Amino acid sequence: MTQTDIIRDFARVPPQVVAQAAEYQAAILADVAGRRGALHGRIRALHPRVKVAGTAFTVEVRPGDNLMIHAAMSLAKPGDVLVIDGKGDQTAALMGTIMITACRKLGIAGVVIDGAVRDSTELEEMGYPVFSVGTNPNGPTKLVPGHIGHPVTVGGVTVHPGDFVLGDADGVVVVERDKIESLLPLAAKKVKDENERIAGIHKGDVAAKWLDAALRAAGVLKEGERL
């Protein structure tokens, strides 16, 4: 392990921006971010009613080894979200009740892990935000070095330390640190537009006004033809 394997300091999303962005669903942010940044659907909330929002504190480990996660927990700041590249491995859990209890005590906002966890019943009772590939009763080793504070690939998305992370029942979306604030007005407009559309549906305006044009553009309908 060398000093450069651990990067302790990096710019974070300002707390007021985190608070504003946390008001939105992951789906809203993914849409206004150009449908980019959503992690692969294999990474899901361990229990669907949890939500997390915060700054990414990135960790890279070897499959089945959680040494660097313990180190990351010692270095993370309150409000950080541990974003862990566990290589999608499901042969051993990298975290369980003891570590998650410590995360909560430390003020870590939540955990997003491309790997497995365990003690799912206890974690549900805790109500702490954990997003993982699944569960496995096997425990991990604590032997192999890795990286902290470096870019990682989690669920097919490159995550940089300091990026904004939001997870809910639909999954997890990551937005670049220097981009998230500029997306907030777009997110507010999208929520407003969607609420107006839903209200219109309730009033009987069910037809999608854009559908005929889209079907013509796709070659399904001829010019001037309608459904």
MDAnalysis code that builds the backbone (N, CA, C; Angstrom):
import MDAnalysis as mda
import numpy as np

u = mda.Universe.empty(681, n_residues=227, atom_resindex=np.repeat(np.arange(227), 3), trajectory=True)
u.add_TopologyAttr("name", ["N", "CA", "C"] * 227)
u.add_TopologyAttr("resid", np.arange(1, 228))
u.add_TopologyAttr("resname", ["MET", "THR", "GLN", "THR", "ASP", "ILE", "ILE", "ARG", "ASP", "PHE", "ALA", "ARG", "VAL", "PRO", "PRO", "GLN", "VAL", "VAL", "ALA", "GLN", "ALA", "ALA", "GLU", "TYR", "GLN", "ALA", "ALA", "ILE", "LEU", "ALA", "ASP", "VAL", "ALA", "GLY", "ARG", "ARG", "GLY", "ALA", "LEU", "HIS", "GLY", "ARG", "ILE", "ARG", "ALA", "LEU", "HIS", "PRO", "ARG", "VAL", "LYS", "VAL", "ALA", "GLY", "THR", "ALA", "PHE", "THR", "VAL", "GLU", "VAL", "ARG", "PRO", "GLY", "ASP", "ASN", "LEU", "MET", "ILE", "HIS", "ALA", "ALA", "MET", "SER", "LEU", "ALA", "LYS", "PRO", "GLY", "ASP", "VAL", "LEU", "VAL", "ILE", "ASP", "GLY", "LYS", "GLY", "ASP", "GLN", "THR", "ALA", "ALA", "LEU", "MET", "GLY", "THR", "ILE", "MET", "ILE", "THR", "ALA", "CYS", "ARG", "LYS", "LEU", "GLY", "ILE", "ALA", "GLY", "VAL", "VAL", "ILE", "ASP", "GLY", "ALA", "VAL", "ARG", "ASP", "SER", "THR", "GLU", "LEU", "GLU", "GLU", "MET", "GLY", "TYR", "PRO", "VAL", "PHE", "SER", "VAL", "GLY", "THR", "ASN", "PRO", "ASN", "GLY", "PRO", "THR", "LYS", "LEU", "VAL", "PRO", "GLY", "HIS", "ILE", "GLY", "HIS", "PRO", "VAL", "THR", "VAL", "GLY", "GLY", "VAL", "THR", "VAL", "HIS", "PRO", "GLY", "ASP", "PHE", "VAL", "LEU", "GLY", "ASP", "ALA", "ASP", "GLY", "VAL", "VAL", "VAL", "VAL", "GLU", "ARG", "ASP", "LYS", "ILE", "GLU", "SER", "LEU", "LEU", "PRO", "LEU", "ALA", "ALA", "LYS", "LYS", "VAL", "LYS", "ASP", "GLU", "ASN", "GLU", "ARG", "ILE", "ALA", "GLY", "ILE", "HIS", "LYS", "GLY", "ASP", "VAL", "ALA", "ALA", "LYS", "TRP", "LEU", "ASP", "ALA", "ALA", "LEU", "ARG", "ALA", "ALA", "GLY", "VAL", "LEU", "LYS", "GLU", "GLY", "GLU", "ARG", "LEU"])
u.atoms.positions = np.array([
    [0.841, -1.192, 0.000],
    [0.000, 0.000, 0.000],
    [0.880, 1.248, 0.000],
    [0.634, 2.165, -0.902],
    [1.393, 3.403, -0.958],
    [0.480, 4.562, -0.596],
    [1.101, 5.708, -0.301],
    [0.321, 6.867, 0.108],
    [-0.687, 7.270, -0.959],
    [-0.332, 7.105, -2.252],
    [-1.230, 7.530, -3.315],
    [-2.426, 6.593, -3.477],
    [-2.410, 5.449, -2.821],
    [-3.576, 4.568, -2.883],
    [-4.759, 5.164, -2.129],
    [-4.487, 6.096, -1.237],
    [-5.543, 6.739, -0.459],
    [-5.493, 8.238, -0.703],
    [-6.540, 8.769, -1.287],
    [-6.679, 10.216, -1.476],
    [-7.711, 10.701, -0.463],
    [-7.268, 11.489, 0.473],
    [-8.120, 11.896, 1.586],
    [-8.970, 13.121, 1.291],
    [-8.446, 14.032, 0.505],
    [-9.100, 15.320, 0.325],
    [-9.551, 15.509, -1.116],
    [-10.781, 15.941, -1.286],
    [-11.327, 16.256, -2.601],
    [-12.523, 17.171, -2.398],
    [-12.883, 17.887, -3.448],
    [-14.014, 18.813, -3.357],
    [-15.313, 18.022, -3.263],
    [-16.218, 18.508, -2.459],
    [-17.516, 17.873, -2.251],
    [-18.648, 18.797, -2.696],
    [-19.799, 18.212, -2.965],
    [-20.990, 18.999, -3.269],
    [-21.370, 19.782, -2.017],
    [-21.630, 21.092, -2.136],
    [-22.017, 21.875, -0.953],
    [-23.266, 21.305, -0.294],
    [-23.326, 21.339, 1.031],
    [-24.473, 20.747, 1.743],
    [-25.819, 21.302, 1.296],
    [-25.891, 22.597, 0.984],
    [-27.173, 23.166, 0.578],
    [-27.622, 22.622, -0.770],
    [-26.669, 22.296, -1.644],
    [-27.013, 21.700, -2.939],
    [-27.469, 20.258, -2.739],
    [-26.789, 19.542, -1.857],
    [-27.219, 18.175, -1.530],
    [-28.653, 18.186, -1.022],
    [-28.969, 19.120, -0.123],
    [-30.312, 19.189, 0.452],
    [-31.361, 19.471, -0.620],
    [-31.051, 20.358, -1.557],
    [-32.002, 20.666, -2.622],
    [-32.182, 19.478, -3.561],
    [-31.074, 18.860, -3.946],
    [-31.148, 17.736, -4.883],
    [-31.828, 16.525, -4.261],
    [-31.711, 16.394, -2.947],
    [-32.302, 15.254, -2.254],
    [-33.821, 15.251, -2.311],
    [-34.418, 16.379, -2.673],
    [-35.868, 16.459, -2.750],
    [-36.437, 15.697, -3.951],
    [-35.573, 15.362, -4.917],
    [-36.051, 14.761, -6.156],
    [-35.879, 13.245, -6.147],
    [-36.651, 12.592, -7.002],
    [-36.495, 11.159, -7.222],
    [-35.264, 10.905, -8.090],
    [-34.702, 9.724, -7.951],
    [-33.586, 9.341, -8.812],
    [-33.988, 9.414, -10.287],
    [-35.225, 9.038, -10.593],
    [-35.693, 9.048, -11.978],
    [-35.696, 10.455, -12.566],
    [-36.084, 11.441, -11.771],
    [-36.107, 12.823, -12.245],
    [-34.692, 13.289, -12.569],
    [-33.759, 13.043, -11.663],
    [-32.382, 13.478, -11.899],
    [-31.759, 12.740, -13.074],
    [-32.055, 11.448, -13.213],
    [-31.514, 10.698, -14.348],
    [-32.021, 11.279, -15.664],
    [-33.298, 11.653, -15.709],
    [-33.863, 12.210, -16.939],
    [-33.220, 13.544, -17.297],
    [-33.119, 14.456, -16.324],
    [-32.572, 15.780, -16.655],
    [-31.062, 15.736, -16.848],
    [-30.422, 14.653, -16.422],
    [-28.994, 14.477, -16.686],
    [-28.743, 13.805, -18.033],
    [-29.786, 13.725, -18.860],
    [-29.626, 13.127, -20.184],
    [-29.697, 11.620, -20.171],
    [-30.393, 11.066, -19.177],
    [-30.497, 9.613, -19.026],
    [-29.113, 8.964, -18.929],
    [-28.256, 9.641, -18.202],
    [-26.914, 9.137, -17.931],
    [-26.704, 9.136, -16.415],
    [-25.863, 8.251, -15.956],
    [-25.499, 8.251, -14.543],
    [-26.257, 7.271, -13.679],
    [-27.286, 6.614, -14.232],
    [-28.012, 5.623, -13.441],
    [-27.211, 4.324, -13.396],
    [-26.980, 3.811, -12.205],
    [-26.237, 2.565, -12.065],
    [-27.072, 1.393, -12.580],
    [-26.392, 0.331, -12.969],
    [-27.082, -0.877, -13.429],
    [-28.113, -1.313, -12.384],
    [-29.243, -1.807, -12.875],
    [-30.336, -2.190, -11.992],
    [-30.012, -3.305, -11.027],
    [-28.864, -3.960, -11.185],
    [-28.506, -4.995, -10.212],
    [-28.233, -4.383, -8.840],
    [-27.917, -3.097, -8.806],
    [-27.660, -2.426, -7.543],
    [-28.959, -1.785, -7.086],
    [-29.553, -2.374, -6.071],
    [-30.885, -1.961, -5.645],
    [-30.916, -1.726, -4.140],
    [-31.919, -0.976, -3.705],
    [-32.108, -0.779, -2.272],
    [-32.341, -2.124, -1.601],
    [-31.622, -2.371, -0.523],
    [-31.809, -3.622, 0.202],
    [-33.250, -3.724, 0.693],
    [-33.815, -2.568, 1.045],
    [-35.223, -2.491, 1.425],
    [-35.790, -1.235, 0.767],
    [-36.922, -1.328, 0.078],
    [-37.313, -0.315, -0.904],
    [-37.699, 1.052, -0.369],
    [-37.941, 1.212, 0.915],
    [-38.402, 2.508, 1.400],
    [-37.278, 3.420, 1.892],
    [-36.043, 3.013, 1.674],
    [-34.933, 3.879, 2.087],
    [-34.553, 4.811, 0.942],
    [-33.940, 5.934, 1.295],
    [-33.441, 6.890, 0.310],
    [-32.139, 7.462, 0.833],
    [-31.209, 7.726, -0.079],
    [-29.936, 8.304, 0.309],
    [-29.580, 9.430, -0.647],
    [-28.933, 10.453, -0.117],
    [-28.406, 11.541, -0.937],
    [-27.156, 12.066, -0.253],
    [-26.111, 12.306, -1.044],
    [-24.876, 12.815, -0.464],
    [-23.746, 12.812, -1.461],
    [-22.557, 12.998, -0.939],
    [-21.341, 13.082, -1.747],
    [-20.641, 11.727, -1.786],
    [-20.202, 11.345, -2.960],
    [-19.549, 10.039, -3.129],
    [-18.176, 10.012, -2.472],
    [-17.986, 9.004, -1.611],
    [-16.669, 8.685, -1.063],
    [-16.318, 7.316, -1.622],
    [-15.430, 7.286, -2.587],
    [-15.228, 6.091, -3.406],
    [-14.222, 5.124, -2.795],
    [-14.523, 3.834, -2.978],
    [-13.676, 2.758, -2.465],
    [-13.601, 1.658, -3.510],
    [-12.410, 1.136, -3.725],
    [-12.227, -0.015, -4.632],
    [-11.598, -1.148, -3.848],
    [-12.232, -2.332, -3.917],
    [-11.732, -3.488, -3.174],
    [-11.606, -4.680, -4.115],
    [-10.849, -5.668, -3.678],
    [-10.839, -6.947, -4.368],
    [-12.089, -7.714, -3.974],
    [-12.629, -8.552, -4.877],
    [-13.830, -9.313, -4.540],
    [-13.653, -10.077, -3.225],
    [-14.643, -9.935, -2.342],
    [-14.642, -10.701, -1.103],
    [-13.757, -10.174, 0.001],
    [-13.149, -8.984, -0.178],
    [-12.259, -8.445, 0.850],
    [-12.712, -7.030, 1.202],
    [-12.864, -6.732, 2.503],
    [-13.386, -5.426, 2.886],
    [-12.403, -4.569, 3.681],
    [-11.112, -4.879, 3.601],
    [-10.110, -4.120, 4.340],
    [-10.230, -2.620, 4.078],
    [-10.343, -2.252, 2.807],
    [-10.342, -0.838, 2.457],
    [-11.660, -0.149, 2.812],
    [-12.716, -0.914, 2.977],
    [-13.970, -0.303, 3.423],
    [-13.821, 0.160, 4.872],
    [-13.173, -0.658, 5.699],
    [-12.915, -0.249, 7.077],
    [-12.075, 1.021, 7.109],
    [-11.068, 1.087, 6.251],
    [-10.229, 2.287, 6.198],
    [-11.041, 3.489, 5.736],
    [-11.898, 3.285, 4.736],
    [-12.722, 4.381, 4.217],
    [-13.669, 4.919, 5.278],
    [-14.227, 4.045, 6.087],
    [-15.132, 4.480, 7.154],
    [-14.419, 5.404, 8.128],
    [-13.136, 5.180, 8.350],
    [-12.361, 6.028, 9.251],
    [-12.074, 7.398, 8.656],
    [-12.119, 7.499, 7.338],
    [-11.744, 8.735, 6.652],
    [-12.937, 9.542, 6.148],
    [-14.080, 8.898, 5.939],
    [-15.245, 9.581, 5.378],
    [-15.757, 10.653, 6.339],
    [-16.380, 11.675, 5.758],
    [-16.954, 12.766, 6.543],
    [-18.467, 12.592, 6.654],
    [-19.077, 13.152, 7.682],
    [-20.541, 13.097, 7.784],
    [-21.197, 13.625, 6.509],
    [-22.202, 12.903, 6.042],
    [-22.872, 13.274, 4.803],
    [-22.340, 12.577, 3.581],
    [-21.172, 11.936, 3.695],
    [-20.634, 11.163, 2.568],
    [-21.445, 9.885, 2.372],
    [-21.447, 9.414, 1.142],
    [-22.020, 8.110, 0.800],
    [-20.863, 7.210, 0.360],
    [-20.684, 6.086, 1.022],
    [-19.663, 5.144, 0.575],
    [-20.116, 4.522, -0.740],
    [-19.328, 4.692, -1.779],
    [-19.616, 4.100, -3.089],
    [-18.496, 3.109, -3.369],
    [-18.843, 1.828, -3.329],
    [-17.829, 0.769, -3.263],
    [-17.866, -0.090, -4.511],
    [-16.732, -0.167, -5.178],
    [-16.571, -1.070, -6.316],
    [-16.131, -2.428, -5.784],
    [-17.120, -3.318, -5.613],
    [-16.842, -4.676, -5.148],
    [-16.826, -5.680, -6.275],
    [-16.738, -5.180, -7.524],
    [-16.628, -6.008, -8.732],
    [-17.873, -6.867, -8.975],
    [-18.997, -6.477, -8.366],
    [-20.230, -7.223, -8.579],
    [-20.232, -8.601, -7.950],
    [-19.272, -8.872, -7.087],
    [-19.135, -10.214, -6.508],
    [-20.241, -10.491, -5.488],
    [-20.813, -11.687, -5.574],
    [-21.859, -12.090, -4.638],
    [-21.488, -13.337, -3.840],
    [-20.201, -13.698, -3.834],
    [-19.788, -14.907, -3.131],
    [-19.523, -14.666, -1.647],
    [-19.419, -13.395, -1.242],
    [-19.205, -13.071, 0.163],
    [-19.741, -11.670, 0.418],
    [-20.289, -11.464, 1.610],
    [-20.773, -10.142, 1.989],
    [-19.601, -9.265, 2.403],
    [-19.623, -8.023, 1.956],
    [-18.566, -7.089, 2.324],
    [-18.925, -6.237, 3.530],
    [-20.215, -6.169, 3.870],
    [-20.650, -5.388, 5.026],
    [-21.846, -6.077, 5.671],
    [-22.027, -5.805, 6.970],
    [-23.161, -6.339, 7.702],
    [-23.533, -5.398, 8.828],
    [-24.258, -5.923, 9.815],
    [-24.818, -5.085, 10.864],
    [-23.769, -4.267, 11.617],
    [-22.634, -4.882, 11.948],
    [-21.619, -4.176, 12.744],
    [-21.090, -2.964, 11.994],
    [-20.711, -3.150, 10.734],
    [-20.145, -2.046, 9.957],
    [-21.203, -0.983, 9.661],
    [-22.416, -1.409, 9.354],
    [-23.457, -0.442, 9.037],
    [-23.829, 0.365, 10.284],
    [-23.847, -0.281, 11.445],
    [-24.095, 0.453, 12.685],
    [-23.022, 1.516, 12.895],
    [-21.781, 1.161, 12.618],
    [-20.685, 2.127, 12.736],
    [-20.843, 3.260, 11.728],
    [-21.261, 2.938, 10.507],
    [-21.486, 3.976, 9.495],
    [-22.510, 4.997, 9.981],
    [-23.593, 4.493, 10.527],
    [-24.625, 5.401, 11.049],
    [-24.056, 6.284, 12.156],
    [-23.307, 5.695, 13.079],
    [-22.736, 6.457, 14.190],
    [-21.782, 7.534, 13.690],
    [-21.079, 7.246, 12.607],
    [-20.109, 8.186, 12.044],
    [-20.765, 9.284, 11.213],
    [-22.051, 9.168, 10.967],
    [-22.729, 10.178, 10.165],
    [-22.636, 9.943, 8.673],
    [-22.141, 8.778, 8.262],
    [-22.110, 8.431, 6.843],
    [-23.546, 8.268, 6.362],
    [-23.880, 8.904, 5.239],
    [-25.287, 9.008, 4.825],
    [-25.859, 7.694, 4.325],
    [-25.030, 6.837, 3.761],
    [-25.509, 5.572, 3.223],
    [-24.400, 4.832, 2.520],
    [-24.734, 3.668, 2.000],
    [-23.763, 2.794, 1.338],
    [-24.337, 2.337, 0.009],
    [-23.528, 2.484, -1.037],
    [-23.850, 1.939, -2.360],
    [-22.713, 1.001, -2.718],
    [-23.020, -0.278, -2.899],
    [-21.957, -1.262, -3.056],
    [-22.249, -2.212, -4.211],
    [-21.323, -2.285, -5.142],
    [-21.423, -3.240, -6.248],
    [-20.884, -4.575, -5.744],
    [-21.636, -5.151, -4.831],
    [-21.260, -6.385, -4.166],
    [-22.372, -6.753, -3.207],
    [-22.093, -7.727, -2.351],
    [-23.128, -8.265, -1.460],
    [-22.961, -7.762, -0.034],
    [-24.076, -7.824, 0.707],
    [-24.079, -7.526, 2.136],
    [-24.754, -8.691, 2.857],
    [-24.835, -8.614, 4.177],
    [-25.548, -9.645, 4.930],
    [-26.256, -9.018, 6.125],
    [-26.904, -9.834, 6.921],
    [-27.687, -9.375, 8.074],
    [-28.855, -8.505, 7.612],
    [-29.514, -8.922, 6.545],
    [-30.516, -8.070, 5.915],
    [-31.705, -7.772, 6.827],
    [-32.080, -8.709, 7.676],
    [-33.206, -8.452, 8.579],
    [-32.872, -7.335, 9.557],
    [-31.680, -7.386, 10.134],
    [-31.263, -6.334, 11.056],
    [-31.128, -4.994, 10.337],
    [-30.625, -5.020, 9.118],
    [-30.464, -3.771, 8.369],
    [-31.822, -3.162, 8.034],
    [-32.806, -4.007, 7.758],
    [-34.152, -3.483, 7.515],
    [-34.694, -2.808, 8.763],
    [-34.479, -3.418, 9.914],
    [-34.949, -2.832, 11.165],
    [-34.252, -1.500, 11.443],
    [-33.004, -1.380, 11.028],
    [-32.276, -0.133, 11.216],
    [-32.823, 0.976, 10.329],
    [-33.315, 0.616, 9.148],
    [-33.808, 1.620, 8.214],
    [-32.704, 2.447, 7.588],
    [-31.489, 1.934, 7.612],
    [-30.338, 2.663, 7.069],
    [-30.224, 2.397, 5.571],
    [-29.899, 3.424, 4.760],
    [-29.851, 3.237, 3.305],
    [-28.669, 2.374, 2.858],
    [-28.978, 1.187, 2.379],
    [-27.973, 0.287, 1.814],
    [-28.462, -0.147, 0.436],
    [-27.620, 0.055, -0.563],
    [-27.914, -0.353, -1.937],
    [-26.832, -1.336, -2.359],
    [-27.236, -2.531, -2.768],
    [-26.260, -3.583, -3.047],
    [-26.748, -4.473, -4.179],
    [-25.873, -5.386, -4.598],
    [-26.232, -6.367, -5.620],
    [-27.117, -7.460, -5.024],
    [-26.992, -7.687, -3.725],
    [-27.761, -8.735, -3.075],
    [-27.137, -9.089, -1.749],
    [-27.398, -10.295, -1.297],
    [-26.911, -10.734, 0.004],
    [-26.185, -12.068, -0.112],
    [-25.353, -12.343, 0.884],
    [-24.682, -13.627, 1.000],
    [-24.247, -13.783, 2.451],
    [-24.452, -14.949, 3.058],
    [-24.068, -15.110, 4.462],
    [-22.573, -15.213, 4.700],
    [-21.791, -15.509, 3.672],
    [-20.342, -15.615, 3.850],
    [-19.743, -14.286, 4.290],
    [-18.814, -14.351, 5.214],
    [-18.084, -13.152, 5.617],
    [-16.892, -12.894, 4.709],
    [-16.335, -11.680, 4.741],
    [-15.209, -11.314, 3.888],
    [-13.859, -11.580, 4.560],
    [-12.803, -11.452, 3.779],
    [-11.453, -11.390, 4.325],
    [-11.083, -9.923, 4.526],
    [-9.969, -9.700, 5.201],
    [-9.476, -8.346, 5.458],
    [-7.974, -8.336, 5.218],
    [-7.604, -8.641, 3.985],
    [-6.195, -8.902, 3.678],
    [-5.640, -8.106, 2.504],
    [-6.505, -7.664, 1.591],
    [-6.033, -7.221, 0.282],
    [-6.147, -5.704, 0.142],
    [-5.082, -5.050, -0.335],
    [-5.147, -3.600, -0.516],
    [-6.077, -3.209, -1.652],
    [-6.433, -1.928, -1.662],
    [-7.281, -1.387, -2.722],
    [-7.065, 0.110, -2.808],
    [-8.123, 0.857, -3.161],
    [-7.977, 2.297, -3.341],
    [-9.135, 3.034, -2.674],
    [-8.829, 4.222, -2.195],
    [-9.817, 5.107, -1.592],
    [-9.660, 6.489, -2.211],
    [-10.790, 7.102, -2.581],
    [-10.746, 8.456, -3.132],
    [-10.307, 8.534, -4.570],
    [-10.317, 7.404, -5.269],
    [-10.011, 7.363, -6.693],
    [-11.299, 7.147, -7.482],
    [-11.322, 7.466, -8.776],
    [-12.489, 7.101, -9.586],
    [-12.697, 5.591, -9.575],
    [-13.960, 5.187, -9.502],
    [-14.304, 3.766, -9.518],
    [-15.408, 3.547, -10.543],
    [-15.581, 2.293, -10.934],
    [-16.694, 1.927, -11.795],
    [-17.652, 1.074, -10.978],
    [-18.868, 1.576, -10.812],
    [-19.872, 0.906, -9.998],
    [-21.153, 0.815, -10.823],
    [-21.626, -0.390, -11.032],
    [-22.835, -0.563, -11.818],
    [-22.719, -0.003, -13.221],
    [-21.513, -0.083, -13.800],
    [-21.296, 0.377, -15.163],
    [-21.103, 1.872, -15.312],
    [-21.066, 2.610, -14.210],
    [-20.920, 4.063, -14.247],
    [-19.628, 4.459, -13.539],
    [-18.873, 5.357, -14.154],
    [-17.675, 5.880, -13.509],
    [-18.084, 6.924, -12.476],
    [-17.640, 6.720, -11.249],
    [-17.968, 7.617, -10.151],
    [-16.677, 8.232, -9.630],
    [-16.649, 9.563, -9.577],
    [-15.493, 10.272, -9.041],
    [-15.776, 10.681, -7.593],
    [-14.746, 10.719, -6.766],
    [-14.964, 11.211, -5.405],
    [-15.500, 12.630, -5.459],
    [-16.532, 12.898, -4.666],
    [-17.142, 14.217, -4.665],
    [-18.364, 14.343, -5.532],
    [-18.658, 13.351, -6.369],
    [-19.876, 13.380, -7.174],
    [-21.109, 13.303, -6.278],
    [-22.247, 13.744, -6.823],
    [-23.502, 13.652, -6.086],
    [-24.127, 12.283, -6.320],
    [-24.628, 11.673, -5.246],
    [-25.240, 10.348, -5.301],
    [-26.643, 10.430, -4.720],
    [-27.623, 9.871, -5.429],
    [-28.975, 9.769, -4.904],
    [-29.527, 8.389, -5.225],
    [-30.061, 7.721, -4.206],
    [-30.649, 6.406, -4.396],
    [-32.009, 6.323, -3.747],
    [-32.944, 5.665, -4.438],
    [-34.262, 5.414, -3.861],
    [-34.757, 4.062, -4.350],
    [-36.057, 3.820, -4.283],
    [-36.595, 2.505, -4.625],
    [-36.349, 2.121, -6.070],
    [-36.115, 3.092, -6.948],
    [-35.866, 2.794, -8.362],
    [-34.415, 2.436, -8.652],
    [-33.500, 2.817, -7.768],
    [-32.089, 2.572, -8.010],
    [-31.256, 3.778, -7.636],
    [-30.060, 3.841, -8.182],
    [-29.093, 4.873, -7.815],
    [-28.662, 5.647, -9.051],
    [-28.594, 6.969, -8.917],
    [-28.081, 7.817, -9.989],
    [-26.937, 8.660, -9.431],
    [-25.917, 8.845, -10.266],
    [-24.750, 9.646, -9.891],
    [-24.630, 10.794, -10.873],
    [-24.430, 12.010, -10.339],
    [-24.275, 13.206, -11.163],
    [-22.948, 13.862, -10.809],
    [-22.224, 14.321, -11.810],
    [-20.936, 14.964, -11.584],
    [-21.066, 16.137, -10.618],
    [-20.062, 16.290, -9.776],
    [-20.096, 17.327, -8.741],
    [-20.340, 18.709, -9.329],
    [-19.661, 19.046, -10.424],
    [-19.779, 20.395, -10.973],
    [-21.014, 20.583, -11.853],
    [-21.855, 19.554, -11.958],
    [-23.032, 19.622, -12.818],
    [-24.343, 19.626, -12.037],
    [-24.351, 19.084, -10.838],
    [-25.607, 18.836, -10.142],
    [-26.385, 20.119, -9.883],
    [-25.714, 21.202, -9.481],
    [-26.453, 22.424, -9.151],
    [-27.189, 22.973, -10.368],
    [-26.567, 22.877, -11.546],
    [-27.196, 23.407, -12.759],
    [-28.412, 22.591, -13.183],
    [-28.531, 21.366, -12.683],
    [-29.668, 20.516, -13.048],
    [-30.896, 20.767, -12.182],
    [-30.733, 21.464, -11.071],
    [-31.851, 21.629, -10.150],
    [-33.029, 22.386, -10.761],
    [-32.818, 23.477, -11.501],
    [-33.967, 24.127, -12.152],
    [-34.652, 23.221, -13.168],
    [-33.866, 22.412, -13.882],
    [-34.452, 21.478, -14.849],
    [-35.275, 20.416, -14.135],
    [-34.788, 19.969, -12.979],
    [-35.529, 18.970, -12.211],
    [-36.844, 19.557, -11.706],
    [-36.813, 20.792, -11.232],
    [-38.030, 21.436, -10.750],
    [-39.056, 21.575, -11.872],
    [-38.582, 21.955, -13.062],
    [-39.494, 22.093, -14.207],
    [-40.081, 20.745, -14.605],
    [-39.263, 19.710, -14.578],
    [-39.755, 18.389, -14.961],
    [-40.829, 17.900, -13.991],
    [-40.618, 18.117, -12.707],
    [-41.632, 17.736, -11.723],
    [-42.927, 18.495, -11.987],
    [-42.819, 19.785, -12.255],
    [-44.008, 20.601, -12.539],
    [-44.726, 20.085, -13.782],
    [-43.970, 19.821, -14.852],
    [-44.576, 19.341, -16.096],
    [-45.252, 17.985, -15.895],
    [-44.603, 17.098, -15.158],
    [-45.178, 15.772, -14.939],
    [-46.441, 15.855, -14.084],
    [-46.436, 16.731, -13.085],
    [-47.632, 16.884, -12.257],
    [-48.797, 17.426, -13.080],
    [-48.493, 18.352, -13.987],
    [-49.547, 18.888, -14.853],
    [-50.078, 17.808, -15.791],
    [-49.176, 16.966, -16.292],
    [-49.607, 15.884, -17.188],
    [-50.488, 14.877, -16.451],
    [-50.114, 14.528, -15.246],
    [-50.908, 13.585, -14.452],
    [-52.279, 14.181, -14.145],
    [-52.308, 15.488, -13.814],
    [-53.586, 16.143, -13.552],
    [-54.471, 16.103, -14.794],
    [-53.856, 16.306, -15.973],
    [-54.609, 16.237, -17.218],
    [-55.175, 14.849, -17.475],
    [-54.412, 13.828, -17.175],
    [-54.891, 12.450, -17.341],
    [-56.106, 12.196, -16.463],
    [-56.033, 12.672, -15.225],
    [-57.171, 12.493, -14.313],
    [-58.430, 13.180, -14.850],
    [-58.224, 14.233, -15.649],
    [-59.370, 14.955, -16.227],
    [-59.848, 14.319, -17.543],
    [-59.156, 13.271, -17.974],
    [-59.566, 12.574, -19.189],
    [-58.688, 12.807, -20.393],
    [-57.677, 13.659, -20.281],
    [-56.758, 13.926, -21.390],
    [-55.661, 12.863, -21.381],
    [-56.014, 11.660, -21.854],
    [-55.111, 10.520, -21.730],
    [-54.122, 10.440, -22.891],
    [-54.500, 10.881, -24.083],
    [-53.673, 10.727, -25.281],
    [-52.362, 11.495, -25.150],
    [-51.264, 10.866, -25.574],
    [-49.964, 11.529, -25.610],
    [-49.863, 12.355, -26.892],
    [-49.767, 13.671, -26.750],
    [-49.801, 14.562, -27.920],
    [-48.619, 14.363, -28.848],
    [-47.533, 13.856, -28.351],
    [-46.322, 13.699, -29.147],
    [-46.272, 12.380, -29.915],
    [-47.224, 11.476, -29.645],
    [-47.094, 10.101, -30.125],
    [-47.142, 9.988, -31.652],
    [-48.111, 10.638, -32.304],
    [-48.225, 10.519, -33.766],
    [-46.961, 11.000, -34.465],
    [-46.432, 12.138, -34.022],
    [-45.220, 12.677, -34.641],
    [-44.042, 11.725, -34.452],
    [-43.946, 11.130, -33.274],
    [-42.853, 10.194, -33.021],
    [-42.988, 8.944, -33.879],
    [-44.215, 8.467, -34.065],
    [-44.432, 7.288, -34.897],
    [-44.119, 7.582, -36.364],
    [-44.445, 8.803, -36.821],
    [-44.089, 9.167, -38.197],
    [-42.576, 9.260, -38.358],
    [-41.908, 9.853, -37.371],
    [-40.451, 9.969, -37.430],
    [-39.785, 8.601, -37.441],
    [-40.404, 7.626, -36.781],
    [-39.854, 6.275, -36.734],
    [-40.253, 5.443, -37.947],
    [-41.083, 6.011, -38.816],
    [-41.497, 5.282, -40.019],
    [-42.664, 4.332, -39.798],
    [-43.281, 4.398, -38.632],
    [-44.414, 3.516, -38.340],
    [-45.678, 4.041, -39.026],
    [-45.839, 5.372, -39.027],
    [-46.953, 6.007, -39.710],
    [-46.447, 6.805, -40.904],
    [-47.237, 6.879, -41.951],
    [-46.912, 7.690, -43.110],
    [-47.235, 9.152, -42.806],
    [-46.646, 10.061, -43.600],
    [-46.891, 11.484, -43.417],
    [-48.386, 11.769, -43.554],
    [-48.954, 12.464, -42.594],
    [-50.364, 12.778, -42.598],
    [-51.236, 11.695, -41.981],
    [-50.675, 10.514, -41.758],
    [-51.438, 9.422, -41.169],
    [-51.472, 9.580, -39.657],
    [-52.568, 9.153, -39.049],
    [-52.724, 9.216, -37.606],
    [-53.134, 7.852, -37.064],
    [-52.924, 7.660, -35.799],
    [-53.386, 6.425, -35.153],
    [-54.913, 6.373, -35.173],
])
